[in-house]
């Protein structure tokens, strides 16, 4: 009975802190801004992951976003159909990538060779084979972008391993554990195909029903924050932490 009362008191104290923080933030915004601005902020709709831009801009804009959001249905259907054909070839028909590439090159080279040599006998022009070269600038841009992302990942892993952020540590461990379970169910090609299917369905579904999804996500985030606050008060705050990130060196 005493433990139950203690749990209730912890939950009540956490909820009071949340309400006090919300009231103080609202009062500060009302004093520092005109009434119209504060009303507009209060009426601001919650967006998933703090999104402020349209879904098309979040996906990078341009042709990739158009494909994912089915702006051109023929191109999107063609890309999805091509990915499905590749998955069927390598997963269901169990074709090997190296063997398939070699067969394709043999067929293409044989046809072009015969066409080039037979053109003099059939009085037709030989095939025009374009010269293909990879430009240097896009390769350097991709390499620079990958370098930034890899360095960021190394920095995050270093912070997690240093014991500075318990919340991030638990999130990464849970994500890797879930990924290991999913990886035991499917191989890499099937996982890639599932992710490709989700990229062609989830964004367009979210763009169509974003108000309903955001409203549900807001309720879910409030509940998750409430449960995490209770878990933090009972468990995480009692775990000894590593050196603080902002601690100055002597």
N, C-alpha and C positions, 0 to 999 in steps of 0.2 A: 504494500500500500504506500509506503514511504517512497519507494523507487518510482511508482506511478505518479505521485505528486511532484517528485523532483523533475520527471520528464515533462510534465505539464508546465511547470514553472520555467524550464529552459525554453520550451516552445513559445510561451507567452512573452518572455523577455526578448527572444529573437524577433517575434512579430512586432513588438513595441519599437524596437530599434529600426525596423524597416519602415514602419509608419512615421516615426519621428523624422527619419531621413527624408522621406517623401515630402512631409509637411515643410521641413526646413528648406528643401530645394525649391518647392513651389513658392514659399514666401520670399526667398531671395530673388527668384526670377520676377515676381510681381513688383518688388521694390525697385529692382534695377532696370526694368523694361516697361514700356507702356502697356496699357491694358489690352490693346488689340494684339500685340505680339505675344503676351502671355497666354491669351485665349487661343491664338493660333498654335502655340506650342502644346497646349493641353489637348487640342483637338488633333494633333499630329498622329497619324496612324502608325502603329507598330509594324515594322518590316522585318522579315526574317534575316538573321545575321547582321542586323543594323544596316540593311541595304538602303541607300539613298538614290541610286540610279535605276533606270529601267533594266529589265532582265536582259534586253538586247545589249546594253552597254556593259553589264556585268560579265557577259560572255565574251567580251572583247570587241563587239561590233564587227562590221564587215561581213564577208562571205561565210566564215565559220559560224557566226551567230545566226545568219540567215538559214544555214543548213539545219542547225539544231532546233530552231524555232519554226521550221517548215514554212519559211517565207515563199520559197519556190518548191512546190510539192514534188515536181518531177525530179529535181536535183536531189532533194532529201531522200526520196524513195529510191533513187538510183544508188546513192551512197549506202543506204541501209541494205538494199538488195545485194550490193557488191560485198559488204561485210558478211552478210548471211551466207553468200555463196562460198566465200573463203572459209568460213567456219564449217560449213558442210563438207567441203573438200578435205580439210585437215583433221576434222574431229569425227565426223560420221563415216566418211569414205576412207579415213586413215591414210591419206596421201602424205608423203614426206616433202618438206619444203625444198630441200636440195634437189631431189629427184624431179619435182615438178618444174623448178626453174631450169634445170638442165634440159628437160624435154622441150620446154618452150623455146629456149635459145637454139637448140638443134633445129627445130622446125622453122623458126624465123630465119636463121642463117642459111639453111638449105633453100628456102623459097627465094630469098634475095640473091643468093649466088646463082641459082638456075635462071632467074629472071634477067640478071645482068648479062649472062653469057648467051641467053637465047634471044635477047633483044635484037641482035644483028641479023638473025635468021627470020624473024617475024616482022621485021621492019617497024619496030616500035622503040620508043626512047627508053633507055635504061631507067631503073627506079632512082629517084632522088633521095639519097640518104643524108639527112642533115647532120651537121657536126654538133655534137652535144658537149657542152662544157659547163661545169658548175661554177657560178660566179663566186668570187671571194667574199664580198661584203655580206650576203645573207648568212654564209657559214660562220663568219666572225660574230655576227649579231646573235645567232643561235648559241654559239659557244659562250659568249659573254653572259647571255641570259641564264644558261645552264650553270655557269660558274657562280652567279649570284645566288641562285636557288640552292645549289649544293652547299655553299658557304653558310647560308642561312640555316639549312638543315643541320650542319655540323655544330653551329652555335647553339641551336635549340637542344640538340643531344648533349652538348657539354653542360648547359645549364641544368638539364634534368639529372645528369649523372653527378653533378656537384651538390645535389640535395637542396637547391635554393627554392624550388617551387614544387611543393608536394601535390598541388592540384594538377599541374601539368604532367607530373610523373605518373599519377594515377590514371589520367586520361590517356597517355601514350601506352601504358601497360595494358589497359583495357582494350584500346584499339588494336594493338598487336595481337592480343589474345583472341579477339573476335576474328581478325584477319587470318590467324593461323587455323582457326576452326573452319572458316569458309574455304581456305586453301586446301584443306584436307578433303573437302567435298568435290571440288572442281580443279582442273588443271589450269595453267596460266592462260592458254588460249580461250578457254570457256569464260574465265573471269574477265578477260579483256573484252570478249564479245558481250557479256552481260553489262559491263560498264558502258560499252558503246550503245547498247540498246537503251540504257537508262539516260544517257546523254541526249538521245533522240526522243525521249518520252517525258521525262520529268520536267525539263525547262518549259516545254510548250504547255504541259498540264498546269504548271505553277503560274505561268503568264495568264492563262485563261481564268484560273480560280484563285488569284493571288490574295484577294481580300479575305476569302474564307480560310485559306491556308495560314495567312498571317494572324488572323484572329485566334485560330486554334493553337498556333505556335506560341503566341503571347501567353495564353493560359498555361501551356505546357512549361514554358520557361519560368513563369512565376512559381509553379509547383516545384520545379527542379531546384530553383534557388532556395525555396523554403526548406526542402529536404536537405540540401547541401549545407545550409546554415546550421541546421540541427546536428548534422553529422560532423561539421567542423567544430561546433561547441562541445560535442561529447567525445570525439575521437582525435581529430586532426590537431586541435590545439594542445593536446596532451603529448604529442609526439615531438621529441627533441629534433630541432632543425639544424642544418649545416650553417656555415658562415653566411651572413647576409650579403646580398649583392652590392649594396651601397656602402659596405664597411671600408673605411679608409685604411690604407696600408701605413704601417708605422715607418 
